């Protein structure tokens, strides 16, 4: 398994699980739930941020937060 921050630009993956229980509720509320497809569209903008397309929405996450999301590459 890979972590979300391992994706390359335009690479897609499916969310397998969320590791950090402190972030889990917040990430789930914004759409990062199991079996959802996610695509990296922009990385390293701002203060170590990455932009992901998920459910037809673009969401920015800190790189440190994206390390807590386990994915399976498509």
PyMOL Python script that loads the backbone (N, CA, C, O; Angstrom):
from pymol import cmd

cmd.read_pdbstr("""\
ATOM      1  N   UNK A   1       0.831  -1.184   0.000  1.00  0.00           N
ATOM      2  CA  UNK A   1       0.000   0.000   0.000  1.00  0.00           C
ATOM      3  C   UNK A   1       0.880   1.254   0.000  1.00  0.00           C
ATOM      4  O   UNK A   1       2.025   1.229   0.452  1.00  0.00           O
ATOM      5  N   UNK A   2       0.331   2.319  -0.505  1.00  0.00           N
ATOM      6  CA  UNK A   2       1.026   3.603  -0.593  1.00  0.00           C
ATOM      7  C   UNK A   2       0.313   4.640   0.256  1.00  0.00           C
ATOM      8  O   UNK A   2      -0.805   4.425   0.724  1.00  0.00           O
ATOM      9  N   UNK A   3       0.974   5.751   0.443  1.00  0.00           N
ATOM     10  CA  UNK A   3       0.360   6.876   1.141  1.00  0.00           C
ATOM     11  C   UNK A   3      -0.026   7.916   0.096  1.00  0.00           C
ATOM     12  O   UNK A   3       0.573   7.984  -0.977  1.00  0.00           O
ATOM     13  N   UNK A   4      -1.017   8.712   0.416  1.00  0.00           N
ATOM     14  CA  UNK A   4      -1.526   9.691  -0.535  1.00  0.00           C
ATOM     15  C   UNK A   4      -0.433  10.645  -1.004  1.00  0.00           C
ATOM     16  O   UNK A   4      -0.431  11.058  -2.163  1.00  0.00           O
ATOM     17  N   UNK A   5       0.482  10.993  -0.130  1.00  0.00           N
ATOM     18  CA  UNK A   5       1.548  11.924  -0.522  1.00  0.00           C
ATOM     19  C   UNK A   5       2.555  11.306  -1.492  1.00  0.00           C
ATOM     20  O   UNK A   5       3.428  12.018  -1.990  1.00  0.00           O
ATOM     21  N   UNK A   6       2.462   9.997  -1.778  1.00  0.00           N
ATOM     22  CA  UNK A   6       3.348   9.335  -2.742  1.00  0.00           C
ATOM     23  C   UNK A   6       2.889   9.512  -4.187  1.00  0.00           C
ATOM     24  O   UNK A   6       3.640   9.204  -5.112  1.00  0.00           O
ATOM     25  N   UNK A   7       1.662  10.006  -4.394  1.00  0.00           N
ATOM     26  CA  UNK A   7       1.142  10.147  -5.754  1.00  0.00           C
ATOM     27  C   UNK A   7       1.921  11.189  -6.535  1.00  0.00           C
ATOM     28  O   UNK A   7       2.442  12.157  -5.981  1.00  0.00           O
ATOM     29  N   UNK A   8       1.985  10.960  -7.847  1.00  0.00           N
ATOM     30  CA  UNK A   8       2.576  11.919  -8.770  1.00  0.00           C
ATOM     31  C   UNK A   8       1.434  12.724  -9.399  1.00  0.00           C
ATOM     32  O   UNK A   8       0.271  12.325  -9.327  1.00  0.00           O
ATOM     33  N   UNK A   9       1.774  13.854 -10.011  1.00  0.00           N
ATOM     34  CA  UNK A   9       0.765  14.696 -10.654  1.00  0.00           C
ATOM     35  C   UNK A   9      -0.065  13.866 -11.633  1.00  0.00           C
ATOM     36  O   UNK A   9       0.487  13.100 -12.423  1.00  0.00           O
ATOM     37  N   UNK A  10      -1.381  14.016 -11.579  1.00  0.00           N
ATOM     38  CA  UNK A  10      -2.374  13.324 -12.421  1.00  0.00           C
ATOM     39  C   UNK A  10      -2.500  11.833 -12.152  1.00  0.00           C
ATOM     40  O   UNK A  10      -3.192  11.136 -12.894  1.00  0.00           O
ATOM     41  N   UNK A  11      -1.858  11.334 -11.122  1.00  0.00           N
ATOM     42  CA  UNK A  11      -1.984   9.926 -10.765  1.00  0.00           C
ATOM     43  C   UNK A  11      -3.209   9.738  -9.868  1.00  0.00           C
ATOM     44  O   UNK A  11      -3.483  10.554  -8.988  1.00  0.00           O
ATOM     45  N   UNK A  12      -3.937   8.646 -10.109  1.00  0.00           N
ATOM     46  CA  UNK A  12      -5.141   8.354  -9.338  1.00  0.00           C
ATOM     47  C   UNK A  12      -4.910   7.188  -8.404  1.00  0.00           C
ATOM     48  O   UNK A  12      -4.065   6.327  -8.647  1.00  0.00           O
ATOM     49  N   UNK A  13      -5.684   7.179  -7.326  1.00  0.00           N
ATOM     50  CA  UNK A  13      -5.632   6.086  -6.355  1.00  0.00           C
ATOM     51  C   UNK A  13      -6.991   5.988  -5.672  1.00  0.00           C
ATOM     52  O   UNK A  13      -7.840   6.870  -5.800  1.00  0.00           O
ATOM     53  N   UNK A  14      -7.170   4.890  -4.944  1.00  0.00           N
ATOM     54  CA  UNK A  14      -8.384   4.677  -4.167  1.00  0.00           C
ATOM     55  C   UNK A  14      -8.017   4.675  -2.696  1.00  0.00           C
ATOM     56  O   UNK A  14      -7.045   4.034  -2.295  1.00  0.00           O
ATOM     57  N   UNK A  15      -8.781   5.381  -1.897  1.00  0.00           N
ATOM     58  CA  UNK A  15      -8.514   5.458  -0.463  1.00  0.00           C
ATOM     59  C   UNK A  15      -8.811   4.119   0.191  1.00  0.00           C
ATOM     60  O   UNK A  15      -9.877   3.536  -0.010  1.00  0.00           O
ATOM     61  N   UNK A  16      -7.853   3.640   0.977  1.00  0.00           N
ATOM     62  CA  UNK A  16      -7.993   2.373   1.693  1.00  0.00           C
ATOM     63  C   UNK A  16      -8.334   2.627   3.161  1.00  0.00           C
ATOM     64  O   UNK A  16      -9.246   2.005   3.706  1.00  0.00           O
ATOM     65  N   UNK A  17      -7.600   3.542   3.800  1.00  0.00           N
ATOM     66  CA  UNK A  17      -7.862   3.837   5.213  1.00  0.00           C
ATOM     67  C   UNK A  17      -7.205   5.147   5.621  1.00  0.00           C
ATOM     68  O   UNK A  17      -6.369   5.698   4.905  1.00  0.00           O
ATOM     69  N   UNK A  18      -7.606   5.631   6.792  1.00  0.00           N
ATOM     70  CA  UNK A  18      -7.030   6.825   7.390  1.00  0.00           C
ATOM     71  C   UNK A  18      -6.336   6.397   8.667  1.00  0.00           C
ATOM     72  O   UNK A  18      -6.928   5.714   9.503  1.00  0.00           O
ATOM     73  N   UNK A  19      -5.076   6.797   8.824  1.00  0.00           N
ATOM     74  CA  UNK A  19      -4.278   6.330   9.966  1.00  0.00           C
ATOM     75  C   UNK A  19      -4.447   7.145  11.237  1.00  0.00           C
ATOM     76  O   UNK A  19      -4.537   6.572  12.323  1.00  0.00           O
ATOM     77  N   UNK A  20      -4.492   8.444  11.132  1.00  0.00           N
ATOM     78  CA  UNK A  20      -4.472   9.313  12.305  1.00  0.00           C
ATOM     79  C   UNK A  20      -5.883   9.569  12.814  1.00  0.00           C
ATOM     80  O   UNK A  20      -6.660  10.257  12.152  1.00  0.00           O
ATOM     81  N   UNK A  21      -6.225   9.029  13.978  1.00  0.00           N
ATOM     82  CA  UNK A  21      -7.570   9.186  14.516  1.00  0.00           C
ATOM     83  C   UNK A  21      -7.920  10.635  14.812  1.00  0.00           C
ATOM     84  O   UNK A  21      -9.094  11.003  14.763  1.00  0.00           O
ATOM     85  N   UNK A  22      -6.922  11.474  15.122  1.00  0.00           N
ATOM     86  CA  UNK A  22      -7.189  12.881  15.388  1.00  0.00           C
ATOM     87  C   UNK A  22      -7.667  13.614  14.134  1.00  0.00           C
ATOM     88  O   UNK A  22      -8.457  14.553  14.232  1.00  0.00           O
ATOM     89  N   UNK A  23      -7.203  13.200  12.973  1.00  0.00           N
ATOM     90  CA  UNK A  23      -7.589  13.828  11.709  1.00  0.00           C
ATOM     91  C   UNK A  23      -8.746  13.113  11.025  1.00  0.00           C
ATOM     92  O   UNK A  23      -9.378  13.678  10.132  1.00  0.00           O
ATOM     93  N   UNK A  24      -9.025  11.917  11.418  1.00  0.00           N
ATOM     94  CA  UNK A  24      -9.965  11.050  10.715  1.00  0.00           C
ATOM     95  C   UNK A  24     -11.323  11.713  10.481  1.00  0.00           C
ATOM     96  O   UNK A  24     -11.814  11.706   9.352  1.00  0.00           O
ATOM     97  N   UNK A  25     -11.934  12.277  11.504  1.00  0.00           N
ATOM     98  CA  UNK A  25     -13.262  12.886  11.382  1.00  0.00           C
ATOM     99  C   UNK A  25     -13.229  14.058  10.396  1.00  0.00           C
ATOM    100  O   UNK A  25     -14.108  14.179   9.543  1.00  0.00           O
ATOM    101  N   UNK A  26     -12.213  14.919  10.515  1.00  0.00           N
ATOM    102  CA  UNK A  26     -12.110  16.083   9.622  1.00  0.00           C
ATOM    103  C   UNK A  26     -11.936  15.647   8.166  1.00  0.00           C
ATOM    104  O   UNK A  26     -12.579  16.190   7.268  1.00  0.00           O
ATOM    105  N   UNK A  27     -11.058  14.661   7.942  1.00  0.00           N
ATOM    106  CA  UNK A  27     -10.828  14.185   6.579  1.00  0.00           C
ATOM    107  C   UNK A  27     -12.067  13.518   6.004  1.00  0.00           C
ATOM    108  O   UNK A  27     -12.386  13.708   4.830  1.00  0.00           O
ATOM    109  N   UNK A  28     -12.758  12.747   6.810  1.00  0.00           N
ATOM    110  CA  UNK A  28     -13.988  12.103   6.345  1.00  0.00           C
ATOM    111  C   UNK A  28     -15.048  13.149   6.006  1.00  0.00           C
ATOM    112  O   UNK A  28     -15.780  12.989   5.029  1.00  0.00           O
ATOM    113  N   UNK A  29     -15.136  14.202   6.789  1.00  0.00           N
ATOM    114  CA  UNK A  29     -16.121  15.257   6.543  1.00  0.00           C
ATOM    115  C   UNK A  29     -15.907  15.969   5.212  1.00  0.00           C
ATOM    116  O   UNK A  29     -16.864  16.462   4.614  1.00  0.00           O
ATOM    117  N   UNK A  30     -14.666  16.027   4.742  1.00  0.00           N
ATOM    118  CA  UNK A  30     -14.409  16.705   3.469  1.00  0.00           C
ATOM    119  C   UNK A  30     -14.309  15.730   2.293  1.00  0.00           C
ATOM    120  O   UNK A  30     -13.935  16.128   1.190  1.00  0.00           O
ATOM    121  N   UNK A  31     -14.642  14.454   2.524  1.00  0.00           N
ATOM    122  CA  UNK A  31     -14.755  13.511   1.415  1.00  0.00           C
ATOM    123  C   UNK A  31     -13.716  12.413   1.331  1.00  0.00           C
ATOM    124  O   UNK A  31     -13.791  11.568   0.438  1.00  0.00           O
ATOM    125  N   UNK A  32     -12.748  12.400   2.235  1.00  0.00           N
ATOM    126  CA  UNK A  32     -11.715  11.366   2.193  1.00  0.00           C
ATOM    127  C   UNK A  32     -12.205  10.129   2.952  1.00  0.00           C
ATOM    128  O   UNK A  32     -11.881   9.924   4.121  1.00  0.00           O
ATOM    129  N   UNK A  33     -12.995   9.314   2.248  1.00  0.00           N
ATOM    130  CA  UNK A  33     -13.551   8.102   2.847  1.00  0.00           C
ATOM    131  C   UNK A  33     -13.111   6.878   2.049  1.00  0.00           C
ATOM    132  O   UNK A  33     -12.728   6.980   0.884  1.00  0.00           O
ATOM    133  N   UNK A  34     -13.173   5.740   2.690  1.00  0.00           N
ATOM    134  CA  UNK A  34     -12.734   4.475   2.092  1.00  0.00           C
ATOM    135  C   UNK A  34     -13.419   4.228   0.748  1.00  0.00           C
ATOM    136  O   UNK A  34     -14.605   4.512   0.580  1.00  0.00           O
ATOM    137  N   UNK A  35     -12.655   3.698  -0.198  1.00  0.00           N
ATOM    138  CA  UNK A  35     -13.102   3.330  -1.545  1.00  0.00           C
ATOM    139  C   UNK A  35     -13.419   4.510  -2.458  1.00  0.00           C
ATOM    140  O   UNK A  35     -14.057   4.333  -3.497  1.00  0.00           O
ATOM    141  N   UNK A  36     -12.983   5.705  -2.084  1.00  0.00           N
ATOM    142  CA  UNK A  36     -13.193   6.889  -2.917  1.00  0.00           C
ATOM    143  C   UNK A  36     -11.947   7.135  -3.759  1.00  0.00           C
ATOM    144  O   UNK A  36     -10.821   7.041  -3.271  1.00  0.00           O
ATOM    145  N   UNK A  37     -12.169   7.451  -5.031  1.00  0.00           N
ATOM    146  CA  UNK A  37     -11.042   7.765  -5.931  1.00  0.00           C
ATOM    147  C   UNK A  37     -10.551   9.185  -5.639  1.00  0.00           C
ATOM    148  O   UNK A  37     -11.335  10.090  -5.353  1.00  0.00           O
ATOM    149  N   UNK A  38      -9.240   9.347  -5.720  1.00  0.00           N
ATOM    150  CA  UNK A  38      -8.612  10.642  -5.489  1.00  0.00           C
ATOM    151  C   UNK A  38      -7.471  10.807  -6.493  1.00  0.00           C
ATOM    152  O   UNK A  38      -6.799   9.839  -6.849  1.00  0.00           O
ATOM    153  N   UNK A  39      -7.261  12.043  -6.943  1.00  0.00           N
ATOM    154  CA  UNK A  39      -6.245  12.320  -7.957  1.00  0.00           C
ATOM    155  C   UNK A  39      -5.450  13.551  -7.528  1.00  0.00           C
ATOM    156  O   UNK A  39      -6.029  14.572  -7.156  1.00  0.00           O
ATOM    157  N   UNK A  40      -4.129  13.451  -7.581  1.00  0.00           N
ATOM    158  CA  UNK A  40      -3.267  14.591  -7.280  1.00  0.00           C
ATOM    159  C   UNK A  40      -3.217  15.505  -8.499  1.00  0.00           C
ATOM    160  O   UNK A  40      -2.854  15.072  -9.593  1.00  0.00           O
ATOM    161  N   UNK A  41      -3.585  16.775  -8.306  1.00  0.00           N
ATOM    162  CA  UNK A  41      -3.565  17.690  -9.446  1.00  0.00           C
ATOM    163  C   UNK A  41      -2.522  18.792  -9.315  1.00  0.00           C
ATOM    164  O   UNK A  41      -2.135  19.396 -10.315  1.00  0.00           O
ATOM    165  N   UNK A  42      -2.059  19.063  -8.088  1.00  0.00           N
ATOM    166  CA  UNK A  42      -1.050  20.102  -7.902  1.00  0.00           C
ATOM    167  C   UNK A  42      -0.322  19.818  -6.595  1.00  0.00           C
ATOM    168  O   UNK A  42      -0.948  19.461  -5.597  1.00  0.00           O
ATOM    169  N   UNK A  43       1.005  19.978  -6.599  1.00  0.00           N
ATOM    170  CA  UNK A  43       1.722  19.750  -5.351  1.00  0.00           C
ATOM    171  C   UNK A  43       2.716  20.865  -5.082  1.00  0.00           C
ATOM    172  O   UNK A  43       3.169  21.574  -5.980  1.00  0.00           O
ATOM    173  N   UNK A  44       3.033  20.984  -3.797  1.00  0.00           N
ATOM    174  CA  UNK A  44       4.017  21.958  -3.316  1.00  0.00           C
ATOM    175  C   UNK A  44       3.672  23.399  -3.654  1.00  0.00           C
ATOM    176  O   UNK A  44       4.535  24.161  -4.091  1.00  0.00           O
ATOM    177  N   UNK A  45       2.427  23.773  -3.457  1.00  0.00           N
ATOM    178  CA  UNK A  45       2.078  25.181  -3.549  1.00  0.00           C
ATOM    179  C   UNK A  45       1.824  25.676  -2.130  1.00  0.00           C
ATOM    180  O   UNK A  45       1.466  24.895  -1.248  1.00  0.00           O
ATOM    181  N   UNK A  46       2.007  26.940  -1.920  1.00  0.00           N
ATOM    182  CA  UNK A  46       1.825  27.476  -0.578  1.00  0.00           C
ATOM    183  C   UNK A  46       2.836  26.876   0.376  1.00  0.00           C
ATOM    184  O   UNK A  46       3.999  26.690   0.017  1.00  0.00           O
ATOM    185  N   UNK A  47       2.408  26.576   1.571  1.00  0.00           N
ATOM    186  CA  UNK A  47       3.278  26.029   2.610  1.00  0.00           C
ATOM    187  C   UNK A  47       3.179  24.507   2.627  1.00  0.00           C
ATOM    188  O   UNK A  47       2.497  23.933   3.475  1.00  0.00           O
ATOM    189  N   UNK A  48       3.860  23.859   1.690  1.00  0.00           N
ATOM    190  CA  UNK A  48       3.846  22.398   1.573  1.00  0.00           C
ATOM    191  C   UNK A  48       2.427  21.853   1.459  1.00  0.00           C
ATOM    192  O   UNK A  48       2.030  20.955   2.201  1.00  0.00           O
ATOM    193  N   UNK A  49       1.678  22.406   0.524  1.00  0.00           N
ATOM    194  CA  UNK A  49       0.306  21.972   0.297  1.00  0.00           C
ATOM    195  C   UNK A  49       0.230  21.168  -0.992  1.00  0.00           C
ATOM    196  O   UNK A  49       1.072  21.292  -1.882  1.00  0.00           O
ATOM    197  N   UNK A  50      -0.801  20.343  -1.064  1.00  0.00           N
ATOM    198  CA  UNK A  50      -1.084  19.569  -2.266  1.00  0.00           C
ATOM    199  C   UNK A  50      -2.570  19.681  -2.551  1.00  0.00           C
ATOM    200  O   UNK A  50      -3.379  19.715  -1.624  1.00  0.00           O
ATOM    201  N   UNK A  51      -2.936  19.737  -3.815  1.00  0.00           N
ATOM    202  CA  UNK A  51      -4.344  19.824  -4.202  1.00  0.00           C
ATOM    203  C   UNK A  51      -4.770  18.500  -4.823  1.00  0.00           C
ATOM    204  O   UNK A  51      -4.100  17.963  -5.705  1.00  0.00           O
ATOM    205  N   UNK A  52      -5.898  17.988  -4.344  1.00  0.00           N
ATOM    206  CA  UNK A  52      -6.431  16.707  -4.804  1.00  0.00           C
ATOM    207  C   UNK A  52      -7.824  16.895  -5.366  1.00  0.00           C
ATOM    208  O   UNK A  52      -8.610  17.698  -4.864  1.00  0.00           O
ATOM    209  N   UNK A  53      -8.121  16.144  -6.415  1.00  0.00           N
ATOM    210  CA  UNK A  53      -9.484  16.113  -6.932  1.00  0.00           C
ATOM    211  C   UNK A  53     -10.159  14.893  -6.323  1.00  0.00           C
ATOM    212  O   UNK A  53      -9.671  13.769  -6.446  1.00  0.00           O
ATOM    213  N   UNK A  54     -11.278  15.131  -5.671  1.00  0.00           N
ATOM    214  CA  UNK A  54     -12.021  14.057  -5.037  1.00  0.00           C
ATOM    215  C   UNK A  54     -13.503  14.402  -5.146  1.00  0.00           C
ATOM    216  O   UNK A  54     -13.925  15.486  -4.741  1.00  0.00           O
ATOM    217  N   UNK A  55     -14.282  13.488  -5.688  1.00  0.00           N
ATOM    218  CA  UNK A  55     -15.721  13.700  -5.874  1.00  0.00           C
ATOM    219  C   UNK A  55     -16.021  15.020  -6.589  1.00  0.00           C
ATOM    220  O   UNK A  55     -16.857  15.800  -6.132  1.00  0.00           O
ATOM    221  N   UNK A  56     -15.343  15.266  -7.702  1.00  0.00           N
ATOM    222  CA  UNK A  56     -15.533  16.464  -8.530  1.00  0.00           C
ATOM    223  C   UNK A  56     -15.270  17.774  -7.790  1.00  0.00           C
ATOM    224  O   UNK A  56     -15.799  18.820  -8.165  1.00  0.00           O
ATOM    225  N   UNK A  57     -14.465  17.714  -6.754  1.00  0.00           N
ATOM    226  CA  UNK A  57     -14.091  18.891  -5.975  1.00  0.00           C
ATOM    227  C   UNK A  57     -12.576  18.903  -5.805  1.00  0.00           C
ATOM    228  O   UNK A  57     -11.952  17.845  -5.718  1.00  0.00           O
ATOM    229  N   UNK A  58     -11.989  20.076  -5.759  1.00  0.00           N
ATOM    230  CA  UNK A  58     -10.560  20.197  -5.501  1.00  0.00           C
ATOM    231  C   UNK A  58     -10.378  20.606  -4.046  1.00  0.00           C
ATOM    232  O   UNK A  58     -10.945  21.598  -3.588  1.00  0.00           O
ATOM    233  N   UNK A  59      -9.576  19.821  -3.328  1.00  0.00           N
ATOM    234  CA  UNK A  59      -9.340  20.055  -1.908  1.00  0.00           C
ATOM    235  C   UNK A  59      -7.838  20.096  -1.674  1.00  0.00           C
ATOM    236  O   UNK A  59      -7.101  19.235  -2.155  1.00  0.00           O
ATOM    237  N   UNK A  60      -7.386  21.111  -0.928  1.00  0.00           N
ATOM    238  CA  UNK A  60      -5.972  21.244  -0.591  1.00  0.00           C
ATOM    239  C   UNK A  60      -5.719  20.649   0.792  1.00  0.00           C
ATOM    240  O   UNK A  60      -6.478  20.885   1.732  1.00  0.00           O
ATOM    241  N   UNK A  61      -4.651  19.882   0.897  1.00  0.00           N
ATOM    242  CA  UNK A  61      -4.241  19.285   2.175  1.00  0.00           C
ATOM    243  C   UNK A  61      -2.776  19.594   2.419  1.00  0.00           C
ATOM    244  O   UNK A  61      -1.989  19.732   1.483  1.00  0.00           O
ATOM    245  N   UNK A  62      -2.430  19.700   3.676  1.00  0.00           N
ATOM    246  CA  UNK A  62      -1.012  19.787   4.031  1.00  0.00           C
ATOM    247  C   UNK A  62      -0.365  18.448   3.687  1.00  0.00           C
ATOM    248  O   UNK A  62      -0.986  17.393   3.814  1.00  0.00           O
ATOM    249  N   UNK A  63       0.874  18.506   3.254  1.00  0.00           N
ATOM    250  CA  UNK A  63       1.596  17.274   2.951  1.00  0.00           C
ATOM    251  C   UNK A  63       1.652  16.373   4.175  1.00  0.00           C
ATOM    252  O   UNK A  63       1.543  15.154   4.043  1.00  0.00           O
ATOM    253  N   UNK A  64       1.818  16.943   5.357  1.00  0.00           N
ATOM    254  CA  UNK A  64       1.878  16.144   6.590  1.00  0.00           C
ATOM    255  C   UNK A  64       0.565  15.405   6.840  1.00  0.00           C
ATOM    256  O   UNK A  64       0.581  14.300   7.383  1.00  0.00           O
ATOM    257  N   UNK A  65      -0.572  15.990   6.454  1.00  0.00           N
ATOM    258  CA  UNK A  65      -1.860  15.310   6.616  1.00  0.00           C
ATOM    259  C   UNK A  65      -2.041  14.209   5.573  1.00  0.00           C
ATOM    260  O   UNK A  65      -2.629  13.167   5.862  1.00  0.00           O
ATOM    261  N   UNK A  66      -1.535  14.439   4.362  1.00  0.00           N
ATOM    262  CA  UNK A  66      -1.703  13.436   3.310  1.00  0.00           C
ATOM    263  C   UNK A  66      -0.890  12.168   3.583  1.00  0.00           C
ATOM    264  O   UNK A  66      -1.151  11.118   2.995  1.00  0.00           O
ATOM    265  N   UNK A  67       0.087  12.271   4.469  1.00  0.00           N
ATOM    266  CA  UNK A  67       0.873  11.090   4.852  1.00  0.00           C
ATOM    267  C   UNK A  67       0.069  10.117   5.712  1.00  0.00           C
ATOM    268  O   UNK A  67       0.497   8.982   5.919  1.00  0.00           O
ATOM    269  N   UNK A  68      -1.080  10.543   6.211  1.00  0.00           N
ATOM    270  CA  UNK A  68      -1.923   9.713   7.069  1.00  0.00           C
ATOM    271  C   UNK A  68      -3.032   8.997   6.316  1.00  0.00           C
ATOM    272  O   UNK A  68      -3.886   8.357   6.929  1.00  0.00           O
ATOM    273  N   UNK A  69      -3.028   9.099   4.982  1.00  0.00           N
ATOM    274  CA  UNK A  69      -4.064   8.470   4.166  1.00  0.00           C
ATOM    275  C   UNK A  69      -3.430   7.362   3.344  1.00  0.00           C
ATOM    276  O   UNK A  69      -2.548   7.606   2.520  1.00  0.00           O
ATOM    277  N   UNK A  70      -3.892   6.141   3.581  1.00  0.00           N
ATOM    278  CA  UNK A  70      -3.374   4.965   2.858  1.00  0.00           C
ATOM    279  C   UNK A  70      -4.228   4.779   1.594  1.00  0.00           C
ATOM    280  O   UNK A  70      -5.458   4.787   1.647  1.00  0.00           O
ATOM    281  N   UNK A  71      -3.536   4.611   0.457  1.00  0.00           N
ATOM    282  CA  UNK A  71      -4.235   4.449  -0.818  1.00  0.00           C
ATOM    283  C   UNK A  71      -3.689   3.250  -1.586  1.00  0.00           C
ATOM    284  O   UNK A  71      -2.602   2.738  -1.318  1.00  0.00           O
ATOM    285  N   UNK A  72      -4.500   2.829  -2.555  1.00  0.00           N
ATOM    286  CA  UNK A  72      -4.077   1.798  -3.508  1.00  0.00           C
ATOM    287  C   UNK A  72      -4.078   2.470  -4.871  1.00  0.00           C
ATOM    288  O   UNK A  72      -5.108   2.962  -5.332  1.00  0.00           O
ATOM    289  N   UNK A  73      -2.911   2.485  -5.512  1.00  0.00           N
ATOM    290  CA  UNK A  73      -2.807   3.147  -6.819  1.00  0.00           C
ATOM    291  C   UNK A  73      -3.608   2.402  -7.863  1.00  0.00           C
ATOM    292  O   UNK A  73      -3.696   1.175  -7.845  1.00  0.00           O
ATOM    293  N   UNK A  74      -4.203   3.178  -8.790  1.00  0.00           N
ATOM    294  CA  UNK A  74      -5.032   2.594  -9.853  1.00  0.00           C
ATOM    295  C   UNK A  74      -4.176   2.028 -10.960  1.00  0.00           C
ATOM    296  O   UNK A  74      -4.703   1.496 -11.938  1.00  0.00           O
TER     297      UNK A  74
END
""", "prot")
cmd.dss("prot")
cmd.show_as("cartoon", "prot")
cmd.util.cbc("prot")
cmd.orient("prot")
